Every structure is written in structure tokens, then in C-alpha cells.
């Protein structure tokens, strides 16, 4: 069984963040360990508040896991504090982790609430992007990173290529927020563009789907798939889960199994 280390924030609604990652990784037959960076009080419509854990607690979690568990891939999500990217890199190097790294640059919630301190884009780019196997921003995050507007799949491709060439790593732009009859994700990897397209599922709740896609990609990278195949399989598996999603009140969530 592959071991996946998740570094990110806790979502009390269990749709996104650490809890959402745990569900999809477990569904795919891997074992997830976690380093929690912050606790977020939220539901799919609103972020109420958040508390960032002290750096010493974050480092202690890292030590506890790496002293005992094998790590075959890392998925990095919400960090919030702009000094954390450098700290995470120091810990990865300290423990000599040699595994694929998926960086999901969580900068804002789907409703626009900020989930990162000002300046986080620069710190991610300086510290984590050079170590990343792939960076997986959604459209809004890709716009923040590039300074360019994205209004079409063609824009996604252009920005993915620009970001990939600028930071010398692969970029997967998640296009679920585009209003279209299909969901399109665009990967730019080693000079080649890959487009992944599936029919849009009516009434699907986007909360947490980006986190889940990044985590599923980490699982398949841990299994030895190359990046385009890992993304393709991750999107297909996530699509299956969304089709069987649970309705709780007015919202829909991925099922736990």
C-alpha cells in the first residue's frame, strides 16, 4: 500500500482540505498521513474563521510521521502563512524525501474568501514550485499566479504553458469553474499540452473537487504512473465519485467510500 503525506488545512465540513483528501486517498486504496497547518471553520458557501497552527506543532507532526511511515508521494494544499513554503522545503530536505510532490496552491475559497496571507504566491513560486512534480491551480489561482485572465480552454492552455515555462515544472489548470457543458482540465508537461474533458454533472458541488483531483493524482504518481496518465486516471475516478455524490441539505458531497 502506498503512503501519501498530505500537508494542508482542516475543513470542518469535510468536503475539502485534509478531510476531503483523506476520503479520496482511502477510496483509491492508499494510506494517508497528515500534517495539519490550520483549522478552518467553513461550509461550501462561506469561510467563518481560521486558526493557523504554530510552526512548532507543524514541525512536530512532520517528525512523528517521517520517523515511522514510508512516504511515496506528497500533496501540499493550504498553508496560509507565507513563511510556511520555505519551512516545508526545509523539512522535506531534512528527511531526504524522494517522492513525487503535488502542489495545490490554495489561495482563495470558491466564494472568494482569502485562504492565504498576502505574498503567498511569491513564496510558493520561490520555494515549492522548484520541487513540484506538478502544480495544480484552479482558474482563479492560475490568474493570480500569472496575472492573466482565463475565460476559455484556449486561455487555460496559454496560461498553463506560460507558467510551466516560467517555473520549469508542469502545471495542471483545473477548469471546473468555467461555465460550460463539460469540465476541462489542461496539463502542460514537458512541452506538450494535454486536455482532459468530461461531461459536466448537473447539480455537482465544486467544493473540494480540486483538492480531490490533486490528491488522486498524487496516489497514481505514487503507483508509478507518468504524470499525464496519473491525471487522466485521477479525473476519471473523481468523475465516478461525483456521479454518486451524497446530498446533505442543499449541498452535495463526495461519498466516503
C-alpha positions in Angstrom: 0.0 0.0 0.0 1.4 3.4 -1.0 1.8 6.1 1.7 0.6 9.6 0.8 1.6 12.6 3.0 -1.0 15.4 2.9 0.0 18.8 4.1 -2.8 21.3 4.4 -5.8 22.8 6.2 -8.6 21.1 8.1 -12.1 21.7 6.7 -14.8 21.1 9.3 -17.4 20.5 6.6 -15.2 17.6 5.4 -15.7 18.4 1.8 -12.3 19.9 1.0 -8.9 20.2 2.7 -7.4 17.4 4.8 -10.7 15.6 5.3 -11.6 15.6 1.6 -8.1 14.4 0.7 -8.4 11.5 3.3 -11.6 10.3 1.7 -10.4 10.2 -1.9 -7.0 8.7 -1.0 -8.6 6.0 1.1 -11.1 5.3 -1.7 -8.2 4.7 -4.1 -6.5 2.2 -1.8 -3.6 4.2 -0.4 -2.8 5.2 3.1 -2.8 8.9 4.0 -0.9 10.6 6.8 -1.4 14.3 7.5 0.3 17.5 8.6 -2.4 20.0 9.5 -1.4 23.6 9.0 -4.6 25.4 10.0 -8.1 24.7 11.2 -10.8 26.3 9.0 -14.4 26.8 10.1 -16.3 26.7 6.8 -19.1 25.2 4.8 -19.4 25.2 1.0 -20.9 28.7 1.0 -18.7 30.6 3.4 -15.5 30.7 5.4 -16.3 31.7 9.0 -12.9 31.8 10.6 -9.5 30.1 10.6 -6.7 29.4 13.1 -3.1 28.7 11.9 -1.2 26.2 14.0 2.1 27.2 15.5 5.2 26.3 13.4 6.4 24.1 16.2 3.3 21.9 16.0 3.6 21.7 12.3 7.2 20.5 12.5 6.3 18.1 15.3 3.7 16.4 13.1 6.2 16.1 10.3 8.7 14.4 12.7 6.1 12.0 14.0 5.1 10.8 10.5 8.5 10.7 8.9 10.0 8.7 11.9 7.6 5.9 11.2 5.7 6.0 7.9 7.0 5.5 4.4 6.1 8.3 2.0 5.5 7.5 -1.7 4.1 10.9 -2.7 3.3 14.3 -1.1 0.3 16.5 -1.7 0.6 20.1 -0.4 -2.5 22.2 -0.1 -3.5 25.1 2.1 -0.6 26.7 4.0 -1.9 30.2 4.8 1.2 31.6 6.5 3.6 32.9 3.9 6.7 31.6 5.8 5.5 28.0 5.6 6.6 27.2 2.0 10.2 27.7 3.0 9.7 25.7 6.2 8.1 22.8 4.3 11.0 22.7 1.9 13.5 22.6 4.8 11.6 19.6 6.3 11.4 17.7 3.0 15.2 18.2 2.6 15.9 17.3 6.2 14.2 14.0 5.9 15.6 13.4 2.4 12.2 12.6 0.9 12.5 11.5 -2.7 8.9 11.2 -3.9 6.5 13.0 -6.3 5.2 16.3 -5.0 1.8 17.7 -6.0 1.5 21.4 -5.0 -2.1 22.6 -4.9 -1.7 26.4 -4.4 -4.7 27.2 -2.2 -5.0 31.0 -2.3 -8.8 31.6 -2.0 -12.0 29.7 -1.4 -14.5 29.2 -4.2 -16.6 32.2 -2.9 -13.5 34.5 -3.0 -12.6 34.4 0.7 -8.8 34.6 1.2 -7.1 31.4 2.4 -3.5 32.8 2.2 -1.6 35.7 3.5 -0.6 38.4 1.0 2.6 37.5 -0.7 1.9 33.7 -0.7 2.1 33.5 -4.5 5.8 34.7 -4.4 6.7 32.3 -1.6 5.2 29.3 -3.3 7.0 30.2 -6.5 10.3 30.7 -4.8 10.3 27.7 -2.5 7.8 24.9 -3.5 7.4 25.2 -7.3 11.1 24.2 -7.9 10.4 20.9 -6.0 7.0 20.2 -7.5 6.2 17.4 -9.9 3.1 19.3 -10.8 1.4 22.5 -9.6 -2.5 22.3 -9.8 -4.1 25.8 -9.5 -7.8 26.3 -10.3 -8.7 29.1 -12.7 -8.7 31.9 -10.1 -5.4 30.7 -8.6 -3.8 30.5 -12.1 -5.0 34.1 -12.8 -3.3 35.2 -9.6 -0.1 33.4 -10.4 0.1 34.6 -14.0 -1.7 38.0 -13.9 -3.7 36.9 -16.9 -7.5 36.5 -17.4 -8.8 33.0 -18.2 -12.1 32.8 -19.9 -11.8 29.8 -22.2 -10.0 26.5 -22.6 -7.6 28.3 -25.0 -6.7 30.7 -22.3 -6.1 27.8 -19.9 -3.7 26.3 -22.3 -1.8 29.5 -22.9 -1.5 30.2 -19.1 -0.5 26.6 -18.3 2.3 26.9 -20.9 3.4 30.3 -19.7 3.5 29.1 -16.0 5.2 25.9 -16.9 8.0 27.6 -18.8 8.3 30.4 -16.2 8.8 28.0 -13.3 10.3 25.0 -15.1 7.7 22.5 -13.8 4.4 21.0 -15.0 1.1 22.9 -14.5 -2.4 21.4 -14.4 -5.0 24.1 -14.5 -8.3 22.8 -13.2 -11.2 24.3 -15.2 -14.2 23.2 -13.2 -15.3 26.8 -12.6 -15.7 27.6 -16.3 -19.4 27.6 -17.1 -19.6 25.1 -19.9 -21.3 21.8 -20.6 -18.1 19.9 -20.0 -15.4 20.1 -17.4 -11.9 20.7 -18.9 -8.6 20.5 -17.2 -5.4 21.4 -19.0 -1.9 19.9 -18.3 1.3 21.3 -19.7 4.0 18.8 -19.2 7.5 18.6 -20.8 6.5 20.9 -23.7 3.3 19.1 -24.5 -0.3 20.1 -23.8 -2.9 17.6 -22.6 -6.6 18.3 -22.3 -8.9 16.2 -20.1 -12.6 16.7 -20.8 -15.7 15.0 -19.4 -19.4 15.9 -19.4 -20.4 18.3 -16.6 -22.6 16.6 -13.9 -25.7 18.6 -13.1 -26.0 19.8 -9.5 -22.4 18.9 -8.8 -21.0 20.8 -5.8 -17.5 22.0 -6.7 -16.4 22.3 -3.0 -13.4 20.1 -2.6 -13.2 18.7 -6.1 -9.9 20.5 -6.8 -8.4 19.1 -3.6 -9.6 15.7 -4.5 -8.2 15.8 -8.1 -4.8 16.8 -6.8 -4.8 14.1 -4.1 -5.9 11.4 -6.6 -3.1 12.5 -8.9 -0.6 12.1 -6.0 -1.9 8.5 -5.5 -1.4 7.5 -9.1 2.0 9.1 -9.2 2.9 7.0 -6.1 1.9 4.0 -8.1 4.4 4.8 -10.8 2.2 6.3 -13.5 3.6 9.1 -15.5 2.0 12.5 -15.0 -0.4 12.6 -17.9 -1.7 9.1 -17.2 -1.9 9.9 -13.4 -4.1 13.0 -14.2 -6.3 11.1 -16.7 -6.9 8.3 -14.2 -7.5 10.7 -11.3 -10.1 12.7 -13.3 -11.9 9.5 -14.3 -12.0 8.2 -10.7 -13.2 11.5 -9.4 -15.9 11.7 -12.0 -17.2 8.3 -10.8 -17.4 9.6 -7.3 -19.1 12.9 -8.2 -21.8 10.9 -10.0 -22.6 9.0 -6.8 -22.3 12.1 -4.5 -24.4 12.4 -1.4 -26.9 15.2 -0.8 -26.8 16.8 2.6 -29.1 19.8 3.0 -28.7 21.9 -0.1 -25.2 20.7 -0.9 -23.6 17.6 -2.5 -20.5 15.8 -1.2 -18.3 13.0 -2.5 -19.2 9.7 -0.8 -16.8 8.4 1.9 -16.2 5.1 0.1 
